[in-house]
Each structure stands twice: as C-alpha cells, then as structure tokens.
Amino acid sequence: MRGSPALGLVLAAVACGGGGGPAPPAVVELPSVEVFSWGGQPISFSPPPGDWRRQKEQSGGLRGARFVLSGSVGERIHVAEHYQLDERDRCARLSALISNFESMDMNAFRNALLRARPHAPEPINGLEARHAQYANEHLDGAFEAFRENDTINTRYWLERARDQVAQIRYVLGDVVDRATFAPAASPAGPLFEVGQRAPATVAGEQAAALDYAMTLEGRRYVGREYYVVKNNRLFVASFQGLEENLGLFERIVESITFPPGTCHHER
C-alpha cells in the first residue's frame, strides 16, 4: 500500500492555522484536454484551471502530474500511474528489438534481448506466470537463430515472444492494493475517516473509488481517489482539500480518456 499522500495537506493546514483561501467560483471552465504520457499507455484529461499550479508527481510509487491550488491550505489534485507496472511490461522493448535486430551485432543483440526478457519472480497472476515463461523460451530460440545468422527464424521467435507478452493481462483486483490510500500511522497525527473501496467507472473502464476525510481545528477536509487499470497500467486520480472543490475534481475525472498505447494486451 502507498503511504499517506495527505501529509503535505496536514502540514500546510497546521501552518496556516486551518484557514482556507478564497473560494473559487461555483462553476469554472476547464482548459482543453491534454495528453499525458509517462509510460507505454497515455492518458488524456482536462487539467484544473490556471490557479492550480502544475507540478511533477513522483512519490509513493507514482509518477504523473500534481496540481496545487494557489492560496489554499494545500489542496491538490493529481493524476498519475503506478510506474512499476509499466516497467514490468516488455511489449515495447520487444517491438523495438524486432524493428532493429538486423542492424545489431551479437553483443548488442544479447544486451537488447536481456532488457526485453519478462522478469516475473513474483507473478501478479497465473497469466503472467505462464506467458512470461513461454516468452522467455521463445527468446531463447531467437538467440540461437541469431547466432546462426538466421534472420527469418530470429524474427519469428521474437514475434512469438511478443505475442506471449501481449497475452499477459492484469485486472483491477490484481493490482489495486499497490496504490490504495492508507493514512500514515501516528498517534499524534490527525484522525482520518476512511471509507471502503466502492465500484466505479472511469473512461468506460471498471474502476474503484475511495473516500476519506479528516477534521482539523474545526474544519473538515475530504479526499477521494479513483483507481483504474488500462492496458496493464494502474492509474490513480486523487483529490485532497475542501469539499467545495470536489465537484471540479469530478469533472476532471469525467474528462479522462485513454488514447491508444504502445502495445495492446489481449482481453
């Protein structure tokens, strides 16, 4: 599980004495949709308006975009992906190897083959265990063919390996615990009210939602997170702040779509 992403909010609220910034208009127009790509599967959405400062999100196993409301107590929205799943996928590396192997010498091919091998010492599910093994067996065949200067069979075995990798598929239940919000345990810290994950839909995909809240110096702060898997990538959309800004976050989530990725995993 990820550690508490609310720490920055708590510290900022304490520093400001729990006071809030000026309330934004009831309805604001979202900027145009942008495409963000942090790995093999892009995501597109409308970011918050200009008074939300854009920052890089890279913490708790996530990489993506963070938006912090100027003049607030630390209110933030982020959309990010759990990058370890993207790095686990070998489809793009195999595609690049298939395109370029004919120009490689033995050392270059060997190194590229090592980088393209599926590595699943702790498989996420049975599909990964089975098809990663088959893919590596096919890559052994590609190495032998390349050593014999057999271009036709080198390509054949590489393509077979990529076909096996494409059949590895994660579903939400396999991976959602890797990103679920869990407040840091601290006897001196604020008490969070954390709900149960509930079914949801994001961009037409099965998703899960989690709400939580905290009260600090008489003021209530809320959080909401959405978790969705697309093409074997786990994405998280998160809000922390005042309830009056929760509607803006919901509109951002409603704008999410997934453009085609580098590789497609079988369904």
C-alpha positions in Angstrom: 0.0 0.0 0.0 1.0 3.6 -0.6 1.8 5.8 2.4 -0.3 8.8 3.2 -0.5 11.4 0.4 -2.2 13.8 2.8 0.9 14.7 4.8 1.5 17.9 2.8 -2.1 18.9 3.3 -1.9 18.4 7.0 1.4 20.3 7.4 0.1 23.2 5.3 -3.2 23.3 7.2 -1.3 23.4 10.6 1.0 26.2 9.3 -1.9 28.3 8.1 -4.0 27.7 11.3 -6.6 25.8 9.4 -7.7 28.8 7.4 -8.8 28.4 3.8 -8.1 30.5 0.8 -10.7 32.4 -1.2 -13.5 30.2 -2.5 -13.3 29.6 -6.3 -16.3 30.4 -8.5 -19.1 27.8 -8.3 -18.5 26.8 -11.9 -15.2 27.2 -13.7 -14.4 26.3 -17.3 -11.8 23.6 -17.6 -8.9 24.1 -20.0 -8.6 22.0 -23.2 -7.9 18.3 -22.9 -4.2 17.4 -22.8 -2.5 14.1 -23.4 0.0 12.9 -20.8 2.4 10.0 -21.3 4.5 8.7 -18.5 5.0 5.2 -20.0 3.5 2.9 -22.5 -0.1 3.9 -22.1 -1.1 7.6 -22.5 -3.9 9.2 -20.6 -5.8 12.4 -21.6 -7.9 14.7 -19.4 -8.7 18.4 -18.8 -6.4 19.8 -16.2 -7.6 22.2 -13.5 -7.7 25.9 -14.4 -4.7 28.2 -14.1 -5.0 28.9 -10.4 -3.9 25.3 -9.7 -0.1 25.2 -10.0 1.2 22.3 -12.0 4.0 20.2 -10.5 5.6 16.8 -11.1 4.2 13.9 -9.1 6.7 11.3 -8.3 6.2 9.7 -4.9 4.7 6.6 -3.3 5.4 4.5 -6.4 3.5 7.0 -8.6 4.6 9.3 -11.5 2.4 11.8 -13.1 1.0 15.4 -12.7 0.1 17.2 -9.5 -2.0 20.4 -9.4 -1.9 22.6 -6.2 -4.5 25.4 -5.6 -2.7 28.7 -5.1 -3.5 30.5 -1.9 -5.1 27.3 -0.4 -4.3 25.2 2.6 -2.5 22.7 0.4 -5.5 21.5 -1.7 -4.3 19.3 -4.6 -5.4 17.1 -7.4 -3.2 14.5 -9.1 -3.4 12.1 -11.9 -0.6 9.6 -12.0 0.3 6.0 -12.8 1.9 3.3 -10.8 5.1 3.1 -12.8 6.3 -0.3 -11.6 3.6 -2.0 -13.8 4.7 0.0 -16.8 8.3 -1.1 -16.3 7.2 -4.7 -15.9 5.8 -4.8 -19.4 8.2 -5.9 -22.2 6.0 -5.4 -25.2 7.5 -2.1 -26.3 11.1 -3.3 -25.9 10.3 -6.4 -27.9 8.7 -4.3 -30.7 11.8 -2.1 -30.8 14.0 -5.2 -30.9 12.0 -6.7 -33.8 12.5 -3.5 -35.8 16.2 -3.1 -35.1 17.8 -6.5 -34.6 19.0 -6.9 -38.2 21.4 -3.9 -37.7 22.9 -5.4 -34.4 26.0 -7.3 -33.7 26.0 -10.2 -31.3 26.8 -8.1 -28.2 24.1 -5.5 -29.0 21.5 -8.2 -29.7 22.4 -10.1 -26.4 22.1 -6.9 -24.4 18.8 -5.9 -26.0 17.5 -9.4 -25.5 18.3 -9.3 -21.8 16.4 -6.0 -21.4 13.4 -7.4 -23.3 13.0 -10.6 -21.2 10.0 -10.7 -19.0 11.1 -10.8 -15.4 8.4 -12.1 -13.0 9.9 -13.8 -10.0 6.7 -13.0 -8.1 4.0 -13.2 -10.8 0.9 -11.0 -10.3 -1.4 -13.7 -11.6 -1.3 -17.0 -13.4 -1.4 -15.4 -16.9 1.8 -13.6 -16.1 3.5 -16.7 -14.8 2.5 -18.8 -17.8 3.1 -16.4 -20.6 6.3 -14.9 -19.2 7.8 -18.4 -19.2 6.6 -19.1 -22.8 8.0 -15.7 -23.9 11.4 -16.4 -22.4 11.5 -19.8 -24.1 10.8 -18.1 -27.5 13.6 -15.6 -26.8 16.0 -18.5 -26.2 15.0 -19.6 -29.7 15.6 -16.1 -31.1 19.1 -16.1 -29.6 20.0 -19.4 -31.1 18.7 -18.3 -34.5 20.5 -15.0 -34.4 23.8 -16.8 -33.5 23.3 -18.9 -36.7 22.7 -15.8 -38.8 19.1 -17.0 -39.4 17.2 -13.7 -39.8 13.9 -15.4 -40.7 13.7 -17.5 -37.5 15.1 -14.8 -35.3 12.2 -12.6 -36.3 9.8 -15.5 -36.0 10.8 -16.2 -32.4 10.9 -12.6 -31.4 7.4 -12.1 -32.7 6.2 -15.2 -30.9 7.7 -13.8 -27.7 5.9 -10.5 -28.2 2.6 -12.4 -28.8 3.0 -14.2 -25.5 3.7 -10.9 -23.6 0.6 -9.4 -25.2 -1.5 -12.1 -23.5 -0.5 -11.1 -20.0 -3.3 -9.2 -18.6 -3.8 -7.6 -15.2 -7.3 -6.8 -13.8 -8.1 -4.2 -11.2 -8.3 -6.7 -8.3 -4.8 -7.9 -9.1 -3.1 -4.6 -8.5 -5.3 -2.0 -6.8 -3.8 -2.7 -3.3 -0.5 -1.4 -4.6 -1.9 2.2 -4.8 -4.8 2.3 -2.3 -4.7 5.3 0.1 -3.6 4.3 3.6 -3.0 7.1 6.2 0.3 7.0 8.0 0.1 5.6 11.5 0.9 8.3 14.0 -0.6 8.7 17.5 -0.1 12.4 17.3 -1.4 12.8 13.8 -5.0 13.7 12.7 -7.6 11.0 12.6 -8.8 10.0 9.2 -12.2 8.6 8.5 -11.5 6.2 5.6 -14.4 4.5 3.8 -14.5 1.3 1.8 -13.5 1.0 -1.8 -16.6 1.1 -4.0 -17.1 0.1 -7.6 -16.9 3.0 -10.1 -16.3 3.6 -13.8 -13.5 5.8 -15.3 -13.4 6.3 -19.1 -15.7 3.3 -19.6 -13.3 1.0 -17.6 -14.0 -0.8 -14.4 -12.6 1.3 -11.5 -12.7 1.6 -7.8 -13.3 4.8 -5.7 -12.3 5.5 -2.1 -13.4 8.5 0.1 -11.8 9.7 3.3 -12.0 12.7 5.5 -10.3 14.5 8.4 -11.3 17.3 10.7 -8.6 19.8 11.7 -9.2 22.7 14.0 -12.9 22.5 13.4 -12.6 22.4 9.6 -13.4 19.3 7.5 -11.2 18.2 4.7 -12.1 15.5 2.2 -10.2 13.1 -0.1 -11.3 11.0 -3.0 -9.3 8.6 -5.1 -10.1 6.6 -8.2 -8.1 3.6 -9.3 -8.4 2.3 -12.9 -6.4 -0.2 -15.0 -5.9 0.3 -18.7 -3.7 -1.8 -20.9 -2.0 -3.3 -17.8 -1.3 0.2 -16.3 -2.7 1.2 -13.0 -3.8 4.9 -12.9 -4.8 6.9 -9.8 -6.8 10.2 -9.8 -6.8 11.8 -6.4 -8.3 14.9 -4.7 -7.5 16.3 -1.2 -9.0 19.6 0.0 -12.2 21.4 0.8 -15.5 19.8 -0.2 -16.4 22.8 -2.3 -13.7 21.9 -4.8 -14.7 18.2 -5.1 -17.0 18.9 -8.0 -14.1 20.3 -10.0 -12.2 17.1 -9.4 -15.2 15.0 -10.6 -15.4 17.0 -13.8 -11.7 16.3 -14.4 -12.2 12.6 -13.8 -15.2 12.6 -16.2 -12.9 14.1 -18.9 -10.4 11.2 -18.7 -9.9 9.1 -21.8 -7.2 6.6 -22.9 -5.5 7.1 -26.3 -4.0 4.0 -28.0 -0.9 2.8 -26.2 2.4 1.5 -27.5 1.2 -2.1 -27.3 -2.2 -3.7 -26.7 -2.7 -6.6 -24.2 -5.3 -9.2 -25.1 -8.7 -9.1 -23.4 
